[in-house]
Amino acid sequence: MYIRTHRGVSVPIASLILLATCALATMCCSADEPAVFSPPSQGGALAPRGHFVESNGAALYRAICQGCHMPDARGARGAGMYPALAANPKLASAAYPTLTVLQGRRGMPGFSDSLSDDQVAEVVNYVRSHFGNNFTDRVASGDVARLRAPLP
C-alpha cells in the first residue's frame, strides 16, 4: 500500500511506520545514555553565595573546566579556540594558571567570584599534576589569596 505525499511522490506505508518507530525509539532511549562528560556528583551546583560546592581538583575540573578544555584536557577548536591544558609548558609557573582561573584570559571567564582560594588551589594543582603535566610544586590557598588581593 502506498501514500501520495504533497508533491505526488508515492511512499510505502511500511517505510513511514518504520521511520516513525525509529524516531520514537531514539527519543525514548536517548535519556538513558550516559553523558559524554563525566559530571561531578553535585552536577556543578552553586552554593548559596554563588560559589561552586565541589572541593577537590578533579571534581572542580569536571564541573567547570572540561566543558571547554575537554575531559582529556586536550582543548578544542570550533566556535572558539580552547587551549590544551594537557602537557602544557605554560603551566610550569604556578602563578600563570592561578591568575588565569582568577581573572580569566581572552574568552575564558574569571572565577574569582565563584571559587574560594582553596578551590582555586585545588583545581590548579590538579591540572598541573595530571594530563601529562608533572609539576610538583603546589599552590597553597595563601598563594591564591596573595594573587587575588590586587584584583579589582
Phi and psi in degrees as GROMACS dihedral restraints (atoms count N, CA, C in turn):
[ dihedral_restraints ]
;  ai    aj    ak    al  type     phi  dphi    fc
    3     4     5     6     1  -125.0    20    10
    4     5     6     7     1   154.0    20    10
    6     7     8     9     1  -120.7    20    10
    7     8     9    10     1   138.4    20    10
    9    10    11    12     1   -89.3    20    10
   10    11    12    13     1   130.0    20    10
   12    13    14    15     1   -82.0    20    10
   13    14    15    16     1   177.4    20    10
   15    16    17    18     1   -64.3    20    10
   16    17    18    19     1   -15.5    20    10
   18    19    20    21     1  -103.4    20    10
   19    20    21    22     1    11.0    20    10
   21    22    23    24     1    82.7    20    10
   22    23    24    25     1     8.3    20    10
   24    25    26    27     1   -85.8    20    10
   25    26    27    28     1   134.1    20    10
   27    28    29    30     1   -88.2    20    10
   28    29    30    31     1   131.1    20    10
   30    31    32    33     1  -127.4    20    10
   31    32    33    34     1   131.1    20    10
   33    34    35    36     1   -63.3    20    10
   34    35    36    37     1   137.5    20    10
   36    37    38    39     1   -60.6    20    10
   37    38    39    40     1   -36.4    20    10
   39    40    41    42     1   -59.4    20    10
   40    41    42    43     1   -37.2    20    10
   42    43    44    45     1   -66.2    20    10
   43    44    45    46     1   -40.5    20    10
   45    46    47    48     1   -65.2    20    10
   46    47    48    49     1   -41.8    20    10
   48    49    50    51     1   -64.8    20    10
   49    50    51    52     1   -42.6    20    10
   51    52    53    54     1   -61.8    20    10
   52    53    54    55     1   -44.3    20    10
   54    55    56    57     1   -62.1    20    10
   55    56    57    58     1   -45.0    20    10
   57    58    59    60     1   -64.0    20    10
   58    59    60    61     1   -40.8    20    10
   60    61    62    63     1   -64.1    20    10
   61    62    63    64     1   -43.1    20    10
   63    64    65    66     1   -63.7    20    10
   64    65    66    67     1   -41.2    20    10
   66    67    68    69     1   -62.8    20    10
   67    68    69    70     1   -44.6    20    10
   69    70    71    72     1   -65.8    20    10
   70    71    72    73     1   -41.0    20    10
   72    73    74    75     1   -64.0    20    10
   73    74    75    76     1   -39.2    20    10
   75    76    77    78     1   -64.9    20    10
   76    77    78    79     1   -42.7    20    10
   78    79    80    81     1   -65.0    20    10
   79    80    81    82     1   -38.9    20    10
   81    82    83    84     1   -72.4    20    10
   82    83    84    85     1   -37.6    20    10
   84    85    86    87     1   -88.7    20    10
   85    86    87    88     1   -23.0    20    10
   87    88    89    90     1   -64.6    20    10
   88    89    90    91     1   -27.7    20    10
   90    91    92    93     1   -68.1    20    10
   91    92    93    94     1   -23.9    20    10
   93    94    95    96     1   -88.4    20    10
   94    95    96    97     1    -8.2    20    10
   96    97    98    99     1   -72.8    20    10
   97    98    99   100     1   145.0    20    10
   99   100   101   102     1   -68.7    20    10
  100   101   102   103     1   152.9    20    10
  102   103   104   105     1   -68.1    20    10
  103   104   105   106     1   149.8    20    10
  105   106   107   108     1   -65.4    20    10
  106   107   108   109     1   -42.7    20    10
  108   109   110   111     1   -90.6    20    10
  109   110   111   112     1   162.0    20    10
  111   112   113   114     1  -100.6    20    10
  112   113   114   115     1    92.3    20    10
  114   115   116   117     1   -69.3    20    10
  115   116   117   118     1   151.3    20    10
  117   118   119   120     1   -69.9    20    10
  118   119   120   121     1   164.4    20    10
  120   121   122   123     1   -62.5    20    10
  121   122   123   124     1   -30.2    20    10
  123   124   125   126     1   -84.0    20    10
  124   125   126   127     1   -11.6    20    10
  126   127   128   129     1    73.5    20    10
  127   128   129   130     1    25.7    20    10
  129   130   131   132     1    70.1    20    10
  130   131   132   133     1    33.8    20    10
  132   133   134   135     1   -71.1    20    10
  133   134   135   136     1   153.5    20    10
  135   136   137   138     1  -103.2    20    10
  136   137   138   139     1   140.5    20    10
  138   139   140   141     1   -76.6    20    10
  139   140   141   142     1   168.2    20    10
  141   142   143   144     1   -52.6    20    10
  142   143   144   145     1   -36.1    20    10
  144   145   146   147     1   -84.5    20    10
  145   146   147   148     1     8.3    20    10
  147   148   149   150     1    91.2    20    10
  148   149   150   151     1     5.7    20    10
  150   151   152   153     1   -91.2    20    10
  151   152   153   154     1   148.7    20    10
  153   154   155   156     1   -67.3    20    10
  154   155   156   157     1   147.8    20    10
  156   157   158   159     1   -87.5    20    10
  157   158   159   160     1   -20.0    20    10
  159   160   161   162     1   -63.8    20    10
  160   161   162   163     1   146.4    20    10
  162   163   164   165     1  -121.9    20    10
  163   164   165   166     1   -18.3    20    10
  165   166   167   168     1  -104.4    20    10
  166   167   168   169     1   158.1    20    10
  168   169   170   171     1   -58.4    20    10
  169   170   171   172     1   -41.9    20    10
  171   172   173   174     1   -64.0    20    10
  172   173   174   175     1   -45.2    20    10
  174   175   176   177     1   -66.4    20    10
  175   176   177   178     1   -39.6    20    10
  177   178   179   180     1   -64.6    20    10
  178   179   180   181     1   -41.8    20    10
  180   181   182   183     1   -59.7    20    10
  181   182   183   184     1   -46.6    20    10
  183   184   185   186     1   -64.3    20    10
  184   185   186   187     1   -38.5    20    10
  186   187   188   189     1   -74.7    20    10
  187   188   189   190     1   -33.4    20    10
  189   190   191   192     1  -116.9    20    10
  190   191   192   193     1   -47.1    20    10
  192   193   194   195     1   -88.5    20    10
  193   194   195   196     1   -39.0    20    10
  195   196   197   198     1   -67.0    20    10
  196   197   198   199     1   -20.2    20    10
  198   199   200   201     1   -59.9    20    10
  199   200   201   202     1   -32.4    20    10
  201   202   203   204     1  -105.5    20    10
  202   203   204   205     1   -45.5    20    10
  204   205   206   207     1   -84.7    20    10
  205   206   207   208     1    -5.3    20    10
  207   208   209   210     1    77.4    20    10
  208   209   210   211     1   155.3    20    10
  210   211   212   213     1   -59.3    20    10
  211   212   213   214     1   -29.4    20    10
  213   214   215   216     1   -93.8    20    10
  214   215   216   217     1     3.7    20    10
  216   217   218   219     1    63.4    20    10
  217   218   219   220     1    22.1    20    10
  219   220   221   222     1   -88.8    20    10
  220   221   222   223     1     1.8    20    10
  222   223   224   225     1    75.9    20    10
  223   224   225   226     1  -176.7    20    10
  225   226   227   228     1  -158.8    20    10
  226   227   228   229     1   159.8    20    10
  228   229   230   231     1  -132.0    20    10
  229   230   231   232     1   144.0    20    10
  231   232   233   234     1   172.8    20    10
  232   233   234   235     1  -113.5    20    10
  234   235   236   237     1   -67.0    20    10
  235   236   237   238     1   -18.1    20    10
  237   238   239   240     1  -152.2    20    10
  238   239   240   241     1   179.4    20    10
  240   241   242   243     1  -114.5    20    10
  241   242   243   244     1   120.3    20    10
  243   244   245   246     1  -113.0    20    10
  244   245   246   247     1   108.7    20    10
  246   247   248   249     1   -65.0    20    10
  247   248   249   250     1   151.3    20    10
  249   250   251   252     1   -71.5    20    10
  250   251   252   253     1   137.4    20    10
  252   253   254   255     1   -99.1    20    10
  253   254   255   256     1   -19.1    20    10
  255   256   257   258     1   -68.2    20    10
  256   257   258   259     1   132.8    20    10
  258   259   260   261     1    48.1    20    10
  259   260   261   262     1    46.1    20    10
  261   262   263   264     1   -99.9    20    10
  262   263   264   265     1   113.0    20    10
  264   265   266   267     1   -66.5    20    10
  265   266   267   268     1   -19.3    20    10
  267   268   269   270     1   -65.2    20    10
  268   269   270   271     1   -18.3    20    10
  270   271   272   273     1   -80.7    20    10
  271   272   273   274     1    -1.1    20    10
  273   274   275   276     1   -61.1    20    10
  274   275   276   277     1   -37.3    20    10
  276   277   278   279     1   -87.1    20    10
  277   278   279   280     1   115.8    20    10
  279   280   281   282     1   -63.0    20    10
  280   281   282   283     1   -26.8    20    10
  282   283   284   285     1   -67.0    20    10
  283   284   285   286     1   -34.1    20    10
  285   286   287   288     1   -60.3    20    10
  286   287   288   289     1   -56.1    20    10
  288   289   290   291     1   -68.7    20    10
  289   290   291   292     1   -29.4    20    10
  291   292   293   294     1   -64.9    20    10
  292   293   294   295     1   -48.7    20    10
  294   295   296   297     1   -65.2    20    10
  295   296   297   298     1   -34.9    20    10
  297   298   299   300     1   -64.0    20    10
  298   299   300   301     1   -43.1    20    10
  300   301   302   303     1   -65.8    20    10
  301   302   303   304     1   -41.3    20    10
  303   304   305   306     1   -70.0    20    10
  304   305   306   307     1   -50.2    20    10
  306   307   308   309     1   -95.5    20    10
  307   308   309   310     1   -24.2    20    10
  309   310   311   312     1    85.8    20    10
  310   311   312   313     1   174.2    20    10
  312   313   314   315     1  -161.0    20    10
  313   314   315   316     1   131.4    20    10
  315   316   317   318     1    50.5    20    10
  316   317   318   319     1  -116.4    20    10
  318   319   320   321     1   -85.5    20    10
  319   320   321   322     1    -5.1    20    10
  321   322   323   324     1   -82.7    20    10
  322   323   324   325     1   130.9    20    10
  324   325   326   327     1   -74.0    20    10
  325   326   327   328     1   155.2    20    10
  327   328   329   330     1   -82.9    20    10
  328   329   330   331     1   150.9    20    10
  330   331   332   333     1  -116.5    20    10
  331   332   333   334     1    20.4    20    10
  333   334   335   336     1   -63.6    20    10
  334   335   336   337     1   -27.5    20    10
  336   337   338   339     1   -85.6    20    10
  337   338   339   340     1   -13.5    20    10
  339   340   341   342     1  -121.1    20    10
  340   341   342   343     1     1.0    20    10
  342   343   344   345     1  -128.4    20    10
  343   344   345   346     1   137.7    20    10
  345   346   347   348     1   -76.9    20    10
  346   347   348   349     1   169.8    20    10
  348   349   350   351     1   -58.8    20    10
  349   350   351   352     1   -41.9    20    10
  351   352   353   354     1   -62.3    20    10
  352   353   354   355     1   -42.5    20    10
  354   355   356   357     1   -66.0    20    10
  355   356   357   358     1   -41.7    20    10
  357   358   359   360     1   -60.9    20    10
  358   359   360   361     1   -47.1    20    10
  360   361   362   363     1   -59.6    20    10
  361   362   363   364     1   -43.2    20    10
  363   364   365   366     1   -61.5    20    10
  364   365   366   367     1   -48.6    20    10
  366   367   368   369     1   -70.8    20    10
  367   368   369   370     1   -36.2    20    10
  369   370   371   372     1   -65.4    20    10
  370   371   372   373     1   -45.7    20    10
  372   373   374   375     1   -62.5    20    10
  373   374   375   376     1   -37.8    20    10
  375   376   377   378     1   -62.7    20    10
  376   377   378   379     1   -49.8    20    10
  378   379   380   381     1   -65.3    20    10
  379   380   381   382     1   -37.8    20    10
  381   382   383   384     1   -73.9    20    10
  382   383   384   385     1   -12.2    20    10
  384   385   386   387     1  -119.6    20    10
  385   386   387   388     1     9.2    20    10
  387   388   389   390     1  -132.7    20    10
  388   389   390   391     1   175.6    20    10
  390   391   392   393     1    61.8    20    10
  391   392   393   394     1    34.1    20    10
  393   394   395   396     1    84.5    20    10
  394   395   396   397     1     5.1    20    10
  396   397   398   399     1   -97.4    20    10
  397   398   399   400     1   133.0    20    10
  399   400   401   402     1  -128.0    20    10
  400   401   402   403     1    45.0    20    10
  402   403   404   405     1   -84.0    20    10
  403   404   405   406     1   120.3    20    10
  405   406   407   408     1   -92.6    20    10
  406   407   408   409     1   -19.9    20    10
  408   409   410   411     1   -71.8    20    10
  409   410   411   412     1   131.9    20    10
  411   412   413   414     1  -102.1    20    10
  412   413   414   415     1   148.5    20    10
  414   415   416   417     1   -89.5    20    10
  415   416   417   418     1   131.0    20    10
  417   418   419   420     1  -100.8    20    10
  418   419   420   421     1   160.2    20    10
  420   421   422   423     1   -61.2    20    10
  421   422   423   424     1   -30.4    20    10
  423   424   425   426     1   -64.2    20    10
  424   425   426   427     1   -37.1    20    10
  426   427   428   429     1   -62.6    20    10
  427   428   429   430     1   -42.4    20    10
  429   430   431   432     1   -64.4    20    10
  430   431   432   433     1   -43.5    20    10
  432   433   434   435     1   -60.2    20    10
  433   434   435   436     1   -41.0    20    10
  435   436   437   438     1   -65.9    20    10
  436   437   438   439     1   -38.3    20    10
  438   439   440   441     1   -74.2    20    10
  439   440   441   442     1   -29.8    20    10
  441   442   443   444     1   -74.7    20    10
  442   443   444   445     1   -34.0    20    10
  444   445   446   447     1   -50.1    20    10
  445   446   447   448     1   -47.3    20    10
  447   448   449   450     1   -80.7    20    10
  448   449   450   451     1    -1.3    20    10
  450   451   452   453     1   -70.4    20    10
  451   452   453   454     1   145.2    20    10
